[in-house]
Amino acid sequence: MKIGVIGLGSWGRRVFEEYARLRDEGVTDAVVGCDTDPGQLAAIDGADATYESLEETLEAADAVHVCTNNESHYPIAQRALRSDTDVLLEKPLTLDRRNAYHLVELASERGRILQSGHVFRFANVVRKVRDLYDDGYFGDVYYVTLRWTHQTEPIDGTDVLWDLLPHPLDILNFVARDWPDDAVVIGDACRRPDRLEFATASLEFEEFTAVVQLSWVDPVRRRQLEIVGAERSAVVECVDQTIDVAGTAPDPIDVVKNNTIRTEAQNFINAIETGQNTFNSAIVGARTVDVIDEIHTEVR
């Protein structure tokens, strides 16, 4: 199997490195890189081939992992699926619910694997939180807070909801196996009037309320989940993969930190080899796009 990584910015290079390691271990046959910027292509090591052209990449690869900007996700994935190439598309799947469901339908028609890159559902710490939630470890959950913040310049073609909300929303869906019934969102721009740069979303789930804080202007980088329950509460660091428990007789919870990009890549390869696409299918990605599209109408 030959894997192509399309888009070799900072995230794409990390993704490429994991596929290169898997190739070196004999899991795949080759890994090729694609970017329209020759400088990005020159910055990667260990590629079996590099291309500036999408068409050449699709001819060389059996499957592609797309790490380009949000606006380009739909046309690239559509072209790849039409060329009978399996696709793992970074979040968000698209910036429009109609396009998202069109990709799902196209993948089904062509008999191809299409996955959405919601990498945190592959983190051992998030999987542990789901197990604890299923076991009633927290008791009745009163509310959940997620903080997804960092400081960056406004990104063309997107806003803070499309850029940052997909991960918290997917974590909530993964843990609770549910989608919000209602949403209230407050947000604003700071530096550019055409870009929402911070927002707070209150999401009503059947079992609890979730508050999600998003920011492109906060100098503190956070990827944090806090669960407040009747029996126990916990602060979960989603990148460091730690769980700090408080409440009645809290027990220490050890989590073995894993390489989430590698685990996601292995899942993609396994789905292609087996035809089983149940864990991270594009349906999840399309539903996430659907919810964010709806949430946009609720911004105050």
C-alpha positions as CSV (number, residue, x, y, z in Angstrom):
1,M,0.0,0.0,0.0
2,K,1.3,3.5,-0.9
3,I,0.2,6.4,1.2
4,G,0.2,10.0,0.1
5,V,0.2,13.0,2.5
6,I,-1.2,16.1,0.9
7,G,-0.3,19.4,2.6
8,L,3.0,19.5,4.3
9,G,2.7,22.4,6.7
10,S,3.5,21.9,10.4
11,W,0.7,19.3,11.0
12,G,1.2,17.6,7.6
13,R,4.9,17.1,8.3
14,R,4.1,15.4,11.6
15,V,1.6,13.1,9.9
16,F,4.1,12.4,7.1
17,E,6.7,11.4,9.7
18,E,4.4,8.8,11.2
19,Y,3.6,7.2,7.9
20,A,7.3,7.1,7.1
21,R,8.0,5.3,10.3
22,L,5.2,2.8,9.5
23,R,6.8,2.3,6.1
24,D,10.1,1.6,7.7
25,E,8.5,-1.0,9.9
26,G,7.0,-2.7,6.9
27,V,3.4,-1.7,7.6
28,T,3.1,0.2,4.3
29,D,5.1,0.0,1.0
30,A,5.8,3.7,0.4
31,V,4.9,7.2,1.4
32,V,4.8,10.2,-0.9
33,G,4.4,13.9,-0.2
34,C,2.4,16.5,-2.0
35,D,2.4,20.3,-1.6
36,T,2.1,23.2,-4.0
37,D,5.0,24.9,-2.2
38,P,8.4,23.5,-3.3
39,G,9.8,24.8,0.0
40,Q,7.5,22.5,2.0
41,L,8.5,19.5,-0.2
42,A,12.1,20.3,0.4
43,A,11.6,20.3,4.2
44,I,10.6,16.7,4.5
45,D,12.9,13.7,4.7
46,G,12.4,10.1,3.7
47,A,9.8,10.5,1.0
48,D,9.7,7.8,-1.7
49,A,8.5,10.6,-4.1
50,T,7.3,14.2,-3.9
51,Y,4.8,16.0,-6.1
52,E,3.4,19.5,-6.5
53,S,0.5,18.1,-8.5
54,L,-2.6,16.5,-6.9
55,E,-3.1,14.4,-10.0
56,E,0.4,13.0,-9.9
57,T,-0.1,12.2,-6.2
58,L,-3.4,10.4,-6.9
59,E,-1.7,8.3,-9.6
60,A,1.1,7.4,-7.3
61,A,-0.8,6.6,-4.1
62,D,-3.5,4.1,-3.1
63,A,-4.7,6.3,-0.2
64,V,-4.2,9.9,0.9
65,H,-4.2,11.7,4.2
66,V,-5.2,15.3,3.5
67,C,-3.7,18.0,5.7
68,T,-4.4,21.1,3.7
69,N,-6.4,24.3,4.7
70,N,-10.1,23.9,5.5
71,E,-11.4,25.5,2.3
72,S,-9.5,22.9,0.1
73,H,-10.8,19.8,1.9
74,Y,-13.9,19.3,-0.2
75,P,-12.4,19.7,-3.7
76,I,-9.4,17.6,-2.9
77,A,-11.4,14.8,-1.3
78,Q,-13.9,14.8,-4.1
79,R,-11.2,14.4,-6.7
80,A,-9.5,11.7,-4.7
81,L,-12.7,9.7,-4.3
82,R,-13.5,10.0,-7.9
83,S,-10.1,8.6,-8.7
84,D,-10.9,5.6,-6.5
85,T,-8.5,6.6,-3.8
86,D,-9.2,6.1,-0.1
87,V,-9.1,9.3,2.0
88,L,-8.5,10.4,5.5
89,L,-9.5,14.1,5.6
90,E,-8.4,16.3,8.5
91,K,-11.1,18.1,10.5
92,P,-13.4,19.7,9.6
93,L,-14.5,17.4,6.9
94,T,-15.8,20.4,4.9
95,L,-17.1,23.9,5.7
96,D,-20.6,23.1,4.5
97,R,-23.0,20.4,5.6
98,R,-24.1,19.7,2.0
99,N,-20.6,19.1,0.8
100,A,-19.8,16.9,3.8
101,Y,-22.7,14.6,3.2
102,H,-21.9,14.6,-0.5
103,L,-18.5,13.2,0.3
104,V,-20.0,10.5,2.4
105,E,-22.4,9.6,-0.4
106,L,-19.6,9.6,-3.0
107,A,-17.3,7.4,-0.9
108,S,-20.2,4.9,-0.6
109,E,-20.9,5.0,-4.3
110,R,-17.3,4.4,-5.2
111,G,-16.7,1.8,-2.5
112,R,-13.9,3.8,-0.9
113,I,-12.9,4.4,2.7
114,L,-13.5,8.0,3.9
115,Q,-12.4,9.0,7.4
116,S,-12.4,12.2,9.3
117,G,-9.3,13.2,11.3
118,H,-10.7,13.6,14.8
119,V,-7.4,12.6,16.4
120,F,-8.4,13.0,20.0
121,R,-10.7,10.0,19.9
122,F,-7.6,8.0,19.4
123,A,-6.0,9.3,22.6
124,N,-5.8,6.8,25.5
125,V,-6.8,9.5,27.9
126,V,-10.1,10.3,26.1
127,R,-10.8,6.6,25.7
128,K,-10.3,6.2,29.5
129,V,-12.7,9.1,30.2
130,R,-15.3,7.3,28.1
131,D,-14.8,4.1,30.1
132,L,-15.2,6.0,33.3
133,Y,-18.3,7.8,32.1
134,D,-19.8,4.5,31.0
135,D,-19.1,3.0,34.4
136,G,-20.8,5.9,36.2
137,Y,-17.5,6.8,37.9
138,F,-18.5,10.5,38.1
139,G,-22.0,9.9,39.2
140,D,-24.6,12.2,37.7
141,V,-22.6,14.6,35.5
142,Y,-23.7,18.1,36.2
143,Y,-21.7,19.9,33.5
144,V,-18.6,19.5,31.3
145,T,-16.2,22.3,30.3
146,L,-13.7,22.2,27.5
147,R,-11.1,24.9,26.9
148,W,-9.5,24.9,23.5
149,T,-7.3,28.1,23.3
150,H,-4.1,29.4,21.8
151,Q,-2.8,32.6,20.3
152,T,-2.6,32.8,16.5
153,E,-3.2,35.2,13.7
154,P,-6.6,35.1,12.1
155,I,-6.7,32.3,9.5
156,D,-8.1,33.0,6.1
157,G,-11.1,31.0,4.9
158,T,-12.2,29.9,8.4
159,D,-13.0,31.2,11.9
160,V,-12.5,30.0,15.5
161,L,-15.6,27.8,15.4
162,W,-14.5,25.8,12.3
163,D,-10.9,25.7,13.4
164,L,-11.2,24.7,17.1
165,L,-14.7,23.4,17.8
166,P,-14.5,20.1,15.9
167,H,-12.2,18.5,18.4
168,P,-14.2,19.4,21.6
169,L,-17.4,18.5,19.8
170,D,-16.0,15.2,18.7
171,I,-14.7,14.4,22.2
172,L,-18.1,15.1,23.7
173,N,-19.8,12.8,21.1
174,F,-17.2,10.1,21.6
175,V,-17.5,10.1,25.4
176,A,-21.3,10.5,25.7
177,R,-22.3,9.0,22.3
178,D,-24.6,11.9,21.8
179,W,-25.0,15.2,20.0
180,P,-26.2,18.5,21.4
181,D,-30.0,19.2,21.2
182,D,-29.5,23.0,21.6
183,A,-26.8,25.6,21.5
184,V,-26.2,29.2,22.6
185,V,-23.0,30.8,21.4
186,I,-21.5,34.2,22.2
187,G,-18.4,35.3,20.3
188,D,-16.7,38.2,18.5
189,A,-13.8,39.3,16.4
190,C,-10.8,41.2,17.8
191,R,-8.4,42.1,15.1
192,R,-10.4,41.5,11.9
193,P,-14.1,42.2,11.7
194,D,-14.7,39.3,9.3
195,R,-13.3,36.6,11.5
196,L,-14.8,35.2,14.7
197,E,-11.8,34.9,16.9
198,F,-13.2,33.8,20.3
199,A,-16.4,32.2,21.3
200,T,-18.1,30.4,24.2
201,A,-20.7,27.8,23.3
202,S,-23.2,26.3,25.7
203,L,-24.3,23.0,24.4
204,E,-27.3,21.1,25.8
205,F,-26.9,17.3,25.8
206,E,-29.4,14.8,27.2
207,E,-27.3,14.0,30.2
208,F,-25.5,17.3,30.9
209,T,-24.6,20.8,29.7
210,A,-21.3,21.4,28.1
211,V,-19.5,24.8,27.9
212,V,-16.8,25.1,25.3
213,Q,-14.4,28.0,25.4
214,L,-12.6,28.7,22.1
215,S,-10.0,31.4,21.4
216,W,-7.4,32.5,18.9
217,V,-6.3,35.4,21.1
218,D,-5.7,33.7,24.5
219,P,-1.9,33.5,25.1
220,V,-2.3,30.3,27.1
221,R,-2.5,27.1,25.0
222,R,-5.1,24.8,26.5
223,R,-6.6,21.4,25.4
224,Q,-8.5,20.7,28.5
225,L,-11.6,18.8,29.5
226,E,-13.3,19.2,33.0
227,I,-16.1,17.0,34.2
228,V,-18.1,17.9,37.3
229,G,-20.1,15.1,38.7
230,A,-22.1,14.2,41.8
231,E,-19.5,11.6,42.9
232,R,-16.3,12.8,41.4
233,S,-14.9,15.5,39.2
234,A,-11.8,15.5,37.0
235,V,-9.6,17.7,35.0
236,V,-8.3,16.0,31.9
237,E,-5.3,17.3,29.9
238,C,-6.0,16.0,26.4
239,V,-2.4,16.5,25.0
240,D,-0.4,15.5,28.1
241,Q,-3.0,12.7,28.7
242,T,-3.4,13.1,32.4
243,I,-6.5,12.9,34.6
244,D,-6.6,14.8,38.0
245,V,-9.5,13.5,40.0
246,A,-11.2,15.3,42.9
247,G,-14.2,14.2,45.0
248,T,-15.2,11.4,47.4
249,A,-12.3,9.0,47.9
250,P,-10.6,9.8,44.5
251,D,-8.4,7.1,43.1
252,P,-5.3,7.9,41.1
253,I,-5.8,7.1,37.4
254,D,-2.8,6.2,35.4
255,V,-3.0,6.6,31.7
256,V,-0.3,5.3,29.3
257,K,0.2,8.2,26.9
258,N,0.0,7.1,23.3
259,N,1.0,8.6,19.9
260,T,-2.4,9.6,18.6
261,I,-1.3,10.4,15.1
262,R,0.3,7.0,14.7
263,T,-2.8,5.3,16.2
264,E,-5.1,7.2,13.8
265,A,-2.8,6.3,10.8
266,Q,-2.8,2.6,11.8
267,N,-6.6,2.7,12.0
268,F,-6.8,4.2,8.5
269,I,-4.6,1.5,7.1
270,N,-6.5,-1.2,8.9
271,A,-9.8,0.1,7.5
272,I,-8.4,0.0,4.0
273,E,-7.1,-3.5,4.4
274,T,-10.3,-4.9,6.1
275,G,-13.0,-2.7,4.6
276,Q,-14.3,-2.1,8.1
277,N,-14.8,1.7,8.7
278,T,-16.7,1.8,12.0
279,F,-14.5,3.7,14.4
280,N,-13.7,7.0,12.6
281,S,-16.0,7.0,9.6
282,A,-16.8,10.2,7.7
283,I,-20.4,10.0,9.1
284,V,-19.0,11.3,12.4
285,G,-17.1,14.1,10.5
286,A,-20.2,15.0,8.5
287,R,-22.4,15.1,11.6
288,T,-19.8,17.4,13.3
289,V,-19.9,19.7,10.3
290,D,-23.7,19.6,10.5
291,V,-23.7,20.7,14.1
292,I,-21.2,23.5,13.6
293,D,-23.1,24.8,10.6
294,E,-26.2,25.0,12.8
295,I,-24.2,26.5,15.7
296,H,-23.1,29.3,13.4
297,T,-26.7,30.5,13.2
298,E,-26.8,30.8,17.0
299,V,-23.9,33.2,17.4
300,R,-24.8,36.4,19.3
